[in-house]
Amino acid sequence: MMKVLIVIMMAGMWCMQPEKASAADPVIRVLLTTTDFNSRYHQEITVSYDGKEITYTAEEVKKQGDKVRIPAQKDGIRILSIQRQSGTPVYDGSIEIIPKAEGLIIVNELFLEKYLTRVVPSEMPATYEKEALKAQAVCARTYAWKQIQEQRLHELEADVDDTVNFQVYGNMEPQKAATEAVRETEGQILCQNGEAVEAYYFSTSMGYTDTAEIWNVDDPSSYGYLKKACLNQADADIDLSDETAFSKYIKSSADGYDSDIRYYRWFATADLSDKTETVNEILAARHSISPKNVLYYESDGTTEMDVAAAGEKMGAIIGGQVLPKQPDEEEFRNTAKELGIDPEKYIFRAIGQLNKHILEIL
């Protein structure tokens, strides 16, 4: 029988036998995004530390070499050009400013345990029960350790970014209860057969958890610790692989473990005018992390598009909507005619699969 264990270590993130030496607290490299987590690329960066305030542009950084590195400061490094929920963020560890073709990137390098003190309160309110915060700390540490090993952001000289693409980091200042949860679980990660698991977690379930198949992984059997489970209080196990059944279920109230959370069932509209570049950048970033979960199609809806050219081919995004039902293609064609737009280039398709929808806006 497969078991998931919390493995307690003396130091470092190792699932190890007692006779093996422990490792020091590893470092993690975090890519810091712009205000509101909109972009990985900054056009201008202003930092404040040790009584100094300095503004960097790509031109200034290139004059100083291939990057600018600010070593760790006693009172941290404040980045004035970024706004977070808690205000202008202050970062422990060092800061590197690196020029790229698209703009400047910021990489914050710090010890993993210190990183977690800003992840846990950003992902879970520090007012939650102590054991919940400790569980969150273990999951966050396991997930971060796994990302360090996989090096998915190697080309950007980082391990993770600070958004929901990985784990939210630095949106909130460290909180006493969350910091204590990190300290009391120091060195603990989730393992299976001596290897760190992929510790996916989420805020709201919609009533079910799922297996690793939802992430389009190559070998779902290697993620045997991720189990499908119904969290509803009174509900039979429904086969949600059928689109009709899924549609009916997702529109129901389905009283359950987390049904009082507003994201359990929701409807949203968004004005995406003048946001084409931002949306394409977000899609490209998401694709770089999970290429099988962001698919681009030509206007016929079936021919997969070359990802490198997708940004140019998609054209201007003029609107978007999360719909509770399959969209009426004819209705969109009529709207396109009223706007004087080629109907074939104004088709919104939603292809429903198990808990997954591919959106195409042309």
C-alpha positions in Angstrom: 0.0 0.0 0.0 1.3 3.4 -0.9 1.9 5.8 1.9 2.7 9.5 2.0 4.9 10.4 4.9 6.1 13.6 6.5 9.8 13.1 6.8 11.5 15.1 9.5 15.1 16.0 8.8 17.9 17.5 11.0 18.6 20.2 8.3 18.1 20.7 4.7 15.4 19.3 2.4 16.5 15.6 2.1 14.4 12.4 2.5 17.4 10.6 4.0 18.5 7.6 6.0 19.8 8.4 9.6 23.4 7.5 8.6 23.5 10.0 5.7 24.8 13.6 6.3 22.3 16.4 6.3 22.6 19.5 4.1 22.5 23.1 5.0 19.4 25.2 4.4 19.3 25.5 0.6 18.9 28.7 -1.2 16.1 29.5 -3.6 16.1 32.0 -6.5 12.8 33.9 -6.9 11.9 35.9 -10.0 10.0 39.0 -8.9 7.2 40.3 -11.0 5.9 43.8 -11.5 3.0 45.4 -9.5 -0.1 43.2 -9.4 2.1 40.3 -10.6 1.5 41.4 -14.2 4.8 40.8 -15.9 8.2 39.2 -15.3 9.9 42.1 -17.1 10.5 45.6 -15.6 11.3 48.7 -17.7 12.7 50.5 -14.7 13.6 49.4 -11.2 14.0 51.6 -8.1 15.6 50.1 -5.0 16.3 51.4 -1.5 18.8 50.1 1.0 21.3 51.3 3.5 20.0 54.9 3.2 20.4 54.9 -0.6 17.8 55.0 -3.4 18.9 53.9 -6.9 17.0 53.6 -10.1 18.1 51.2 -12.8 17.3 51.0 -16.5 18.5 48.4 -18.9 21.1 50.8 -20.3 22.4 51.5 -16.8 22.7 47.8 -15.9 24.5 47.0 -19.2 27.1 49.7 -18.4 27.9 47.8 -15.2 28.3 44.4 -16.8 25.9 41.5 -17.4 24.0 42.1 -14.2 23.8 44.2 -11.0 24.0 42.3 -7.7 23.0 43.9 -4.4 24.2 41.8 -1.5 21.9 41.0 1.4 21.3 43.9 3.8 20.7 43.9 7.5 17.3 45.6 7.1 16.5 44.1 3.7 16.2 45.6 0.3 13.1 47.6 -0.6 11.9 47.7 -4.2 10.1 51.0 -4.6 9.0 50.3 -8.2 6.8 47.3 -7.0 3.6 47.4 -5.1 2.2 44.5 -3.2 -0.8 44.1 -0.9 1.3 45.1 2.1 2.8 48.1 0.2 6.3 48.4 -1.2 8.0 45.1 -0.5 11.2 44.5 1.5 13.2 41.4 0.6 15.7 39.4 2.6 18.7 37.9 0.8 20.4 39.4 -2.3 18.8 41.0 -5.3 20.1 40.6 -8.9 19.0 42.9 -11.7 19.5 41.2 -15.1 18.9 42.7 -18.6 16.9 40.6 -21.1 15.6 41.5 -24.5 12.1 42.1 -23.1 13.3 44.3 -20.2 14.9 43.9 -16.8 14.3 40.9 -14.5 14.7 40.8 -10.8 15.9 37.7 -9.0 15.8 37.5 -5.2 18.2 34.8 -3.8 17.6 33.8 -0.2 17.5 30.8 2.2 14.5 28.5 1.7 13.3 28.8 5.3 13.3 32.6 5.1 11.4 32.4 1.7 8.7 30.3 3.4 8.0 33.0 6.0 6.7 35.2 3.1 5.0 32.4 1.2 2.8 30.9 4.0 1.0 34.2 4.9 0.6 35.0 1.3 -1.1 31.7 0.6 -3.0 31.2 3.8 -4.3 33.9 6.3 -2.1 33.9 9.4 -5.4 33.9 11.5 -6.0 30.2 10.5 -5.4 27.5 13.1 -1.8 26.6 14.0 -1.9 23.1 12.6 -3.4 24.4 9.3 -0.5 26.8 9.0 2.0 24.1 9.8 0.5 21.8 7.1 0.7 24.7 4.6 4.3 25.3 5.6 5.2 21.6 4.9 3.3 21.7 1.5 5.0 25.0 0.5 8.4 23.7 1.5 8.0 20.4 -0.4 6.7 22.3 -3.5 9.6 24.7 -3.4 12.2 22.0 -3.0 10.8 20.2 -6.0 11.0 23.3 -8.1 14.6 23.8 -7.2 15.4 20.3 -8.5 13.4 20.7 -11.7 14.9 24.0 -12.7 11.9 25.0 -14.9 13.0 28.7 -15.0 16.7 28.0 -15.7 16.7 30.3 -18.7 15.6 33.2 -16.4 18.2 32.2 -13.8 15.5 31.4 -11.2 13.8 28.5 -9.6 10.3 30.0 -9.2 8.5 33.3 -9.6 6.5 35.0 -7.0 3.0 34.5 -8.6 0.3 31.8 -8.5 2.3 30.1 -11.4 4.3 28.7 -8.5 3.6 30.1 -5.0 2.7 33.6 -4.1 5.7 35.2 -2.3 6.0 38.5 -0.7 2.4 39.7 -1.1 2.2 39.9 2.7 4.8 40.8 5.3 5.9 37.9 7.6 3.3 37.2 10.3 4.1 35.8 13.7 1.8 32.8 13.5 3.0 31.8 10.0 6.7 32.3 10.9 6.2 30.0 13.9 4.6 27.4 11.7 7.6 27.5 9.4 10.0 27.3 12.3 8.1 24.4 14.0 8.2 22.3 10.8 11.7 23.3 9.8 13.2 20.7 7.4 9.9 18.7 7.0 8.8 17.7 3.5 6.3 15.2 2.1 7.9 12.1 0.5 7.0 8.9 -1.2 9.6 6.1 -1.5 12.4 8.5 -0.4 11.6 11.2 -3.0 9.8 14.5 -2.5 6.3 14.5 -3.9 4.7 17.1 -6.1 2.9 18.9 -3.4 0.1 20.6 -5.4 -2.4 22.5 -3.2 -5.3 24.9 -3.9 -7.7 27.2 -2.1 -11.0 25.9 -3.4 -11.9 22.4 -4.7 -15.3 22.9 -6.6 -16.2 19.7 -4.7 -13.6 17.2 -5.9 -9.8 16.7 -5.8 -8.2 14.9 -8.8 -5.3 12.8 -9.9 -2.2 14.1 -11.6 -3.9 13.5 -15.0 -5.4 17.0 -14.7 -1.9 18.4 -15.2 -1.3 16.3 -18.3 1.8 14.6 -16.8 3.6 11.9 -18.8 3.2 9.2 -16.3 0.2 9.7 -13.9 1.0 6.4 -12.1 4.2 8.0 -10.7 2.0 10.4 -8.8 0.0 7.7 -7.1 -0.2 9.8 -3.9 -2.6 12.2 -5.6 -6.0 10.7 -5.3 -9.4 11.7 -6.6 -11.8 12.4 -3.7 -15.3 13.8 -3.4 -15.4 16.5 -0.7 -19.2 17.1 -0.8 -21.1 16.3 2.3 -23.9 14.4 0.5 -23.1 13.5 -3.0 -22.5 10.3 -4.9 -19.2 9.9 -6.8 -20.0 11.3 -10.2 -18.2 10.5 -13.4 -17.1 14.0 -14.4 -15.3 12.8 -17.5 -18.6 13.2 -19.3 -19.0 16.8 -20.4 -22.8 16.9 -19.8 -22.4 15.5 -16.3 -19.6 18.0 -15.5 -21.7 20.9 -16.9 -24.7 19.9 -14.7 -22.5 19.4 -11.7 -20.5 22.7 -11.9 -23.8 24.7 -12.2 -25.2 23.0 -9.0 -24.7 24.4 -5.5 -23.3 21.1 -4.3 -23.0 21.7 -0.5 -19.5 20.6 0.6 -16.4 21.1 2.6 -15.4 24.4 1.1 -18.7 25.5 -0.6 -18.9 28.6 1.6 -15.9 30.1 -0.3 -16.9 32.5 -3.0 -14.7 30.8 -5.6 -16.5 27.5 -5.2 -19.0 28.6 -7.9 -18.4 31.8 -9.8 -19.1 33.8 -12.9 -16.8 36.5 -14.3 -16.4 39.0 -17.1 -13.3 41.0 -18.0 -12.5 44.0 -20.1 -9.4 42.9 -22.0 -9.2 45.9 -24.4 -5.7 47.2 -24.7 -4.4 44.2 -22.7 -3.3 42.0 -25.6 0.4 42.2 -24.8 -0.2 41.5 -21.2 -2.4 38.5 -21.8 0.0 37.1 -24.4 2.9 37.5 -22.0 0.9 35.7 -19.2 0.0 32.8 -21.6 3.6 32.5 -22.7 4.8 32.4 -19.1 2.2 29.8 -18.3 3.2 27.8 -21.4 6.9 27.8 -20.4 5.9 26.2 -17.1 3.3 23.7 -18.3 3.4 23.5 -22.1 0.7 20.8 -22.2 -1.8 23.0 -20.3 -1.7 26.0 -22.7 -2.5 25.1 -26.3 -2.7 27.5 -29.2 -4.9 26.8 -32.2 -5.4 28.3 -35.7 -8.8 29.8 -36.5 -10.2 26.4 -37.5 -10.0 25.4 -33.8 -8.3 22.1 -34.6 -4.8 22.9 -36.1 -2.3 23.5 -33.3 -0.4 26.7 -33.7 3.3 27.2 -33.6 3.9 28.6 -30.1 6.8 30.9 -31.2 4.4 32.7 -33.6 1.3 32.5 -31.4 1.7 36.0 -30.0 1.7 37.6 -33.4 -1.0 35.5 -34.9 -3.5 35.9 -32.1 -4.0 39.6 -32.9 -5.8 42.0 -30.7 -7.8 40.6 -27.8 -11.0 42.7 -27.5 -12.9 40.9 -24.8 -13.2 37.9 -22.6 -15.8 36.1 -20.5 -16.0 33.0 -18.3 -19.2 31.4 -19.5 -21.6 29.0 -17.6 -22.4 27.2 -20.9 -21.1 26.3 -24.3 -20.9 29.6 -26.3 -23.2 30.1 -29.3 -20.8 30.4 -32.3 -23.5 31.9 -34.5 -24.1 34.6 -32.0 -20.4 35.6 -32.1 -20.5 35.6 -35.9 -23.4 38.1 -35.8 -21.6 40.3 -33.3 -18.5 40.3 -35.5 -20.6 41.4 -38.5 -22.1 44.3 -36.4 -18.5 45.4 -35.5 -17.3 45.1 -39.1 -14.9 42.3 -38.2 -14.2 39.1 -40.2 -16.5 36.6 -38.4 -14.0 33.7 -38.9 -11.4 35.8 -36.9 -13.9 36.5 -34.1 -14.8 33.1 -32.9 -14.7 32.2 -29.2 -14.4 28.5 -28.6 -14.6 26.7 -25.3 -13.6 23.1 -25.5 -14.7 21.4 -22.3 -12.8 18.5 -20.8 -12.5 17.2 -17.3 -12.1 20.3 -15.1 -10.2 21.9 -18.0 -11.1 24.4 -20.7 -9.0 25.7 -23.6 -9.9 29.3 -24.5 -9.2 30.7 -27.9 -9.8 34.4 -28.6 -8.9 35.6 -32.1 
